[in-house]
Amino acid sequence: MGSEDTLKAIAAFCGQQDPHLIDIEDVGQAANNQVRCRTVVLGICGTDRDILASGSPWVPEGEDHLVLGHECLAQVEEVGKEVTGFEEGDWVVPLVRRAKGNGAGRPDLLPPGQYLERGIYGAHGFACSHFNDAPEFLLHVPEAILDIAVLSEPVSITEKAVREATQLARARLPDVRKYQPRVLVTGQGPIAMAAVLTVRSRGWECVMLGREGPEEPRALLAADLGADYQPLSDWVQEHHEYNSAAETRGFDLILECTGSERVMVNVALWLRALGTMVWVGAPWVPEKTSLPVGAMMRDAILRNQLFLGTVNSASTDFEAAFETLYWFVGQGISTERLITERTTLEKSLPLYMMRPKNGIKSVVTF
Ligand code: BGC
């Protein structure tokens, strides 16, 4: 393929809220220290929609648009002369975040401004048929999970959330082997479902709270994964009085995946002593109204609780995601119940604007 060739890509433009299908210059042959990859499956996620809705994507310096796409399964097409450990045909998943300077092995822990994220923050993403990348940002994918490997990135997010919570809990427990938390997952979107996978693959007890009825597809999927699906309205109560039932009926770990500050504050009263709540989702544009957080503060003090924000994921979390997806494959549940829509790049634009009702993960296949 000559360098004058063009590729189709999905991009977000400054000052516009709708996605655009554009022609971009082909990324060209792999440089000596790079790998040329062919995108095979690309996930569409809430962050893509948030970036578009904001009308102000974080474009690469000097450009007016950002090529979207950060959840990707790809195949190696060409390997630069100096690259070892990769061969043409290998299946890979790219990491999203890269340190601008020295990330000391954990770019996922850097503060904003000190990193780039492909498809999100200052660097073009994978929503096009080909991309080049450095080998240190590509992870080999086990063949057994290929059907579902596009979910590696979103599952790595909940793997990190649980890993961080586990490390902190173990630091405080007298017997570290006993960390078998009873877990609450709030929400029903792709990250909430990823959270259920992460929790159930460890064999932990899991309650999922959602707005839909128990016979809707997403609730049924949660139940088939071994989660106890319950209506959100039964648990989200005004957080005011000290809730003495939390120790018996409550949770050691809450994975808050709705991104709703109201749900977060009002579900916190079910956190047990020494419990941890991880904020996995957040409102892109926070509410300006104030919420009654005094009771949450009082209970957090009385019960020695942790409230923890996590973002992005390390390569170790991608490796953990591969294991979790391998567990899913072993459950014999159809992949299509998680990957609920498939489309082509040309037809994908509406899915960048809205998640279909009852949908979990929409993907583009190339
Ligand atoms: C991605 C993360 C990223 C975060 C914030 C999420 O959608 O999964 O990898 O760090 O957005 O940019």
Boltz pocket constraint, residues with backbone or C-beta under 6 A from the ligand:
constraints:
  - pocket:
      binder: B
      contacts: [[A, 45], [A, 47], [A, 70], [A, 96], [A, 97], [A, 117], [A, 120], [A, 121], [A, 153], [A, 154], [A, 157], [A, 311], [A, 312], [A, 313]]
      max_distance: 6.0
